[in-house]
Amino acid sequence: MSAHARSLDGQHSRHGQQDQPGDDLGQTARRRRSLLWLTGLGLGLVVTIVFAVCLGAVGIPPSTVVSIIGHHVLGTPAGGATVAQDSIVWQVRLPRVLLGAAVGAGLAVCGVALQAMVRNVLADPYLLGVSSGASTGAAGAILFGFGAGLGEHALALSAFAGALGASVVVFVVARAGGRITSLRLLLAGVAVGYALYAATSFLIFASDSAEGARSVLFWLLGSLGLASWGMPLAAVLVIVCGTVAALLIWSRRLDALAVGDETAHTLGVSPTRFRVLLLAVVSLCVGAVVAASGGIGFVGLVIPHVARRFVGAAHGRCVPVAALIGAVFLVWADVVARVLLVPRELPIGIITALVGAPFLLVLVRRFHATTT
């Protein structure tokens, strides 16, 4: 049993015992610590959004950013901001920053859910082949004009369609044996992911457009360049908020599933049915996120472990903290991607990989130490 599962197992074991004064004090302390983290991270996210909008090829003072946002949201005076500054803040940077926050939060909470669903501390949102399906759909749209009739939303909708198609294939393959287990989901996701990755590579080599291939490569590594006040941002915000709310409602069921199927049955949770429900919600969220931002790795792998270290493994506390940490982290990663090589822009997946890869090595080392 993993350390994550042992921690949750201990919590469920205590639920069956009589409450002791020490347990009450411990729960109160954990609630207080969680509230402090949520408050601090919430304020940190607000500050992050303001400063992320300030930074870029053209620097804009924080006071000007706040006045422009207040002007558009509350109707207050713009405070002497120029037309160019207003356009940069409201039309370009703010939608991008908000999309980055939503994508980071969505990847983080989906990582939390998947690590509980497959009971594997190295699981992440791309484990189930959803990202590979989105990549195939996006490559088809960029290189061969799939969905050209959809206009400016052709890329996002083609990627989303590919993501949903991949999730359906994973579900069918995992259910072929009758009962959907953690191992079947894991194997089906890996197999479908590799097959779709091969299909994406084939589309790239089948195209004779060097610029198109470069665009696909940039998209595969992640970018928030599609951000606007239109459909991509609105869809991602709605789906991510719905996913966070659903996972909070299901937090006790996630706790039970993370311990093991036997424990889940004992607590009245059907592991197979609940995994199907989680797969549907996670696939929808990851599909929307990847369709809007491309393949951004390591966020859904790293952030859940950071959140559990801060507030513990119980999902009622871990899910909102992971969402806030993921939002803050990805916004700053996008800032670095934008300003590091001005006027050029780096794919955001390069920045998240530079941070996530060393963390993964530490995680593997610690996991090896606890199992030997």
Long-range contacts (C-beta under 8 A, 24 or more apart in sequence): 1-260, 2-119, 2-120, 2-121, 3-121, 3-370, 4-115, 4-119, 4-121, 4-258, 4-308, 4-313, 5-119, 5-258, 5-259, 5-260, 7-312, 7-313, 8-255, 8-258, 8-259, 8-313, 8-314, 9-259, 9-260, 9-263, 11-255, 11-313, 11-314, 12-255, 12-256, 12-259, 12-263, 12-267, 30-311, 30-312, 30-317, 33-311, 34-311, 34-312, 34-317, 34-321, 37-310, 37-311, 37-321, 38-320, 38-321, 38-324, 41-321, 41-324, 41-325, 41-328, 42-324, 44-324, 44-328, 45-101, 45-324, 45-327, 45-328, 45-331, 48-101, 48-327, 48-328, 48-331, 48-332, 49-94, 49-97, 49-98, 49-101, 49-331, 52-93, 52-97, 52-100, 52-331, 52-332, 52-334, 52-335, 53-89, 53-93, 53-94, 53-97, 55-335, 55-338, 55-339, 56-88, 56-93, 56-338, 56-339, 56-342, 57-338, 57-339, 57-342, 57-343, 58-84, 58-88, 60-85, 60-88, 60-89, 64-89, 65-89, 69-94, 91-229, 95-227, 95-228, 95-229, 95-233, 96-224, 96-225, 96-227, 96-334, 97-331, 97-334, 98-227, 98-233, 98-237, 99-224, 99-226, 99-227, 99-232, 99-233, 99-236, 99-292, 99-293, 100-224, 100-227, 100-293, 100-327, 100-330, 100-331, 100-333, 100-334, 100-348, 101-327, 101-328, 101-330, 101-331, 102-233, 102-236, 102-237, 102-240, 102-289, 102-327, 103-224, 103-236, 103-240, 103-289, 103-292, 103-293, 103-296, 103-330, 104-299, 104-303, 104-326, 104-327, 104-328, 104-329, 104-330, 104-331, 105-240, 105-244, 105-323, 105-324, 105-326, 105-327, 106-236, 106-239, 106-240, 106-243, 106-285, 106-286, 106-288, 106-289, 106-326, 107-286, 107-289, 107-296, 107-299, 107-300, 107-303, 107-326, 107-330, 108-299, 108-300, 108-303, 108-304, 108-307, 108-322, 108-323, 108-325, 108-326, 108-327, 109-240, 109-243, 109-244, 109-247, 109-285, 109-319, 109-322, 109-323, 109-326, 110-243, 110-282, 110-285, 110-286, 110-289, 110-300, 111-299, 111-300, 111-301, 111-303, 111-304, 111-322, 112-247, 112-254, 112-304, 112-307, 112-315, 112-318, 112-319, 112-322, 113-247, 113-254, 113-278, 113-281, 113-282, 114-282, 114-300, 115-258, 115-304, 116-254, 116-255, 116-257, 116-258, 116-315, 117-182, 117-185, 117-257, 117-275, 117-278, 117-279, 117-282, 118-182, 118-185, 118-186, 119-182, 119-257, 119-258, 119-260, 120-182, 120-186, 121-305, 121-363, 121-367, 122-301, 122-360, 122-363, 122-364, 122-367, 123-186, 123-301, 124-297, 124-298, 124-300, 124-301, 125-282, 125-285, 125-286, 125-289, 125-300, 126-193, 126-286, 126-295, 126-297, 126-300, 127-186, 127-189, 127-190, 127-193, 128-166, 128-167, 128-170, 128-185, 128-188, 128-189, 128-192, 128-193, 128-279, 128-282, 128-283, 128-286, 129-166, 129-167, 129-169, 129-170, 129-188, 129-189, 129-190, 129-191, 129-192, 129-193, 129-195, 129-196, 130-163, 130-166, 130-167, 130-170, 130-282, 130-283, 130-286, 130-287, 130-290, 131-163, 131-193, 131-286, 131-290, 131-295, 132-166, 132-192, 132-193, 132-194, 132-195, 132-196, 132-197, 132-200, 133-162, 133-163, 133-164, 133-165, 133-166, 133-167, 133-169, 133-192, 133-196, 133-287, 134-159, 134-160, 134-162, 134-163, 134-166, 134-287, 134-290, 134-291, 134-295, 135-159, 135-162, 135-196, 135-197, 135-200, 135-219, 135-220, 135-290, 135-294, 135-295, 136-162, 136-166, 136-196, 136-199, 136-200, 136-203, 137-161, 137-162, 137-163, 137-165, 137-291, 138-162, 138-216, 138-219, 138-220, 138-291, 138-294, 139-200, 139-203, 139-204, 139-216, 140-203, 142-212, 142-215, 142-216, 142-219, 143-203, 143-204, 143-206, 143-207, 143-209, 143-212, 143-213, 143-216, 144-203, 144-207, 153-230, 153-231, 153-232, 155-219, 155-226, 155-291, 156-226, 156-231, 156-232, 156-291, 156-292, 157-291, 159-287, 159-290, 159-291, 160-287, 160-288, 160-291, 162-196, 163-283, 163-286, 163-287, 163-288, 163-290, 163-291, 164-283, 164-284, 164-287, 166-192, 166-193, 166-196, 166-283, 167-279, 167-280, 167-283, 167-287, 170-279, 170-283, 171-276, 171-279, 179-272, 180-272, 180-275, 180-276, 180-279, 181-261, 181-271, 181-272, 182-275, 185-275, 185-279, 218-294, 218-347, 219-294, 219-295, 220-294, 220-295, 220-349, 221-294, 221-295, 221-347, 221-348, 221-349, 221-350, 222-293, 222-294, 222-295, 222-296, 222-297, 222-347, 222-348, 222-349, 222-352, 223-293, 223-294, 223-345, 223-347, 223-348, 224-292, 224-293, 224-334, 224-348, 225-345, 226-292, 226-293, 227-292, 232-291, 232-292, 233-292, 235-288, 235-292, 236-288, 236-289, 236-292, 239-284, 239-285, 239-288, 239-289, 240-285, 240-288, 240-289, 240-323, 243-281, 243-282, 243-284, 243-285, 244-319, 244-320, 244-323, 246-281, 247-281, 247-315, 247-319, 248-315, 248-316, 248-319, 248-320, 250-274, 250-278, 250-315, 251-314, 251-315, 251-316, 251-319, 252-315, 252-316, 254-315, 255-313, 255-314, 255-315, 255-316, 258-313, 258-315, 293-348, 294-347, 294-349, 295-349, 296-330, 296-348, 296-349, 296-352, 297-349, 297-352, 297-353, 297-356, 298-352, 298-353, 298-355, 298-356, 298-357, 298-359, 298-360, 299-326, 299-329, 299-330, 299-352, 299-356, 300-326, 301-356, 301-360, 302-355, 302-356, 302-359, 302-360, 303-329, 305-359, 305-363, 329-355
